[in-house]
Amino acid sequence: MKAKFKSIFLTAIFIVIIGFPILNNSLKLVKDIKSTENRKMTAKPILNVNLLDPFPNEYEKYYNDNFRIRSLMIKYYNLINLTLFKKSPVPDKVIIGNDGWLFMANDEIDCYSGKHRFDQSELEAFKMELEYRKKYINERKGSFYFIIVPEKATIYPEKVPSRIFRYTKQSWGEQLIDYLNKNSIVNTINFYDVLKNNKKEELIYYKLDNHWNHLGAFIACNEILQHLKKENGNLISTLPITNFNVKKIHKNTGNIISMLSNMGNFTDDDFEIVPKKGFKATDAPKSNYVPDKDFPYPWDYENVKAIKGSDKPKILIITDSFGGYLYPYISEEFSRSVKIWDSWQYKLNEDILNKEKPDIVLLMVYEPHLRNILKNQSRLTRK
């Protein structure tokens, strides 16, 4: 009797679980949460009586994307996997690290592990392209610096799960910087040592996001200024942290945790770093350079800051999302600062360069995206 009751009970529970989403669509008993998936959901198909064969599959895709508590169910399914089983619900996108750290899969973890290292022909192509850009900028009275932003696993290897095999101790960026320093005349600025040396006191990358936090960006900014000071003397100075109000804050958002629909369930560390006397560089009118039509953040393509009445040099920064946190700090040492996020293409951007006439040009590239430089070689497309 007990076995029969148990069988009926489990069957009833199964029917309720399977049927509740359908019932909830009509009765609206439970509200859904906002989806954090960075994609467009499948549109409802139109029934065509003359073409019925594809309709069942199309409607199934639509329903799977749009039933009422889909996002809520995904959130708690992911939460159970994360907290109870310490397992990534989307292992092809997210890797669960040690101590609650999250890492991007694919190129980011390949970059750290040294898988698909640059071959000799790629290294030589980097050298020729970057030396071409240096020559082009030098001919226009500017100085060129090449900077690689480390992937966070490279800075925090102890947080990467031991199952991730490292083919070499060098990440892609470390391999390229080492090659350029030995074989090229390009000025490079190396972030690896300074970030590794400064991670001991406070977090400088997010646990729930693949970016550095404001403290990491501030440290990187001073490393750049230290190098630029050698060439520009008293015109450029580093930024003493004692001149800033620093406040540690907690946040529960991040681009990796949002992929798991669990913003709000975990916390991360960040810092507010604000000059005690306020920022000298303020937003200035843009030149309205036109971004690539497929760039998803057109409002962030061009940023301009200026210090009124300053005789400091002008700077042009070609970068990506990592430049966002660093930009307000570095702008404090330049009369005009222009930041271009050119859709991860990292081009020379001759038109912008020739109009801005900067004294200093920084090409700052996130290391998993380094091969994008080879896809956009100015020396191969010059007229």
C-alpha positions, 0 to 999 in steps of 0.5 A: 500500500505504501509503495502504491501511495508513493508511486501515486504521490511522485506521479502527481508531483511530476504532473504538477511540475510539468504542467505548472508552467502551462497553467501559470501562463493562463492564471499568472500565479507566479510572476517571472523575473527579467531575463539576463540573457544577452540575446533576442528571444524567438518571435511567435511564428505565424500559422500558415495553412499552406505551410504547416510542416515547420510550424510545430518546431517553430512554435516549440522554439517560441514556447521554450523561449517565452513561457511565463516563469522561464527566467525564474526556473533558469535562475534557481536551476543555476543556483542549485548547480552553483551552490549545491553541486559547485557545477557550471550549468553552462560549462561551454560559457562559464567555468566555476573556479575556486572560492566562488570565482567565475571565469569565461570559457573558450578564448579566455580560458584558452588564453590563460592555459596557452592553448592555441599559442601564437605560431612564429608567423603570427608573432612576426605579423604582430611585429610588422604591424605594430612597427608599421603603426609606430612609424606612422604615428612617429611621422606625425610627431606622436609616440606609440605604446602597445599595452596588453590587458591580462585576462584575470585567470593569468593574474589569479591562477590559484582561483582556476580549477585544477582540472584546467590544464596549462600547456605552458606557463605563458598566457597569449599576452605574456608570450607576445610581450616577451617576443616583442621585447626581444625582437621589436622596437615597439614600446610596450607597457607590461601590466602582468608584474604590477598587477600580480604584485598588487593583488595581495592587499585587495581584489583588483579583478572581480570574482563575478565578472571578467574585468578588473575593478576600479582599483585594478584600473587605477593601478594599471593607469599609474603603470602607464603614467610611470612609463610616459613620464620617462619621455615627457618629464614634468608634463606627466605625473603619476597619481598618488593614491593619497590624493584620492578618497578610496571607499570599498564597496560591495556589489552583486552584479557582473557580466559572468554571474548575469549569464547564470541569471543569479545577480543578487545571490553573490557579492563582489568587491569594488572601490570608489576612487575619487580625487579629494579635490575633484576630477580636473578633466571633464567631458568635452564635445565629441567629434562624432566619429562614426562607429561600426554599424554592428557595434552594440554600444555606439554611445561608448564608441567615442569619449572625450575629456579635457582640462581647460587651459592645460598645456599638458600633452594630448592622448588618443586611446584605442581600447575596449571595455577595459579602458572604461574604468581607467579612462577617468584617471588617465585623463587627469594628466592630459589636456585632451583625452580621446578614447575610442572603443572600435568594436574590438577591431583595434585598428590604427584608425588613421582618420581619427588619428590625423584629425586629433593629432595626439602627442601619445597614442595607446593601443590597449588590447584585452589579451583574448582578443589579440588576434583581432589585430591581425584581422585588421592590419593597416600595413596590408590595407595602406594605399 
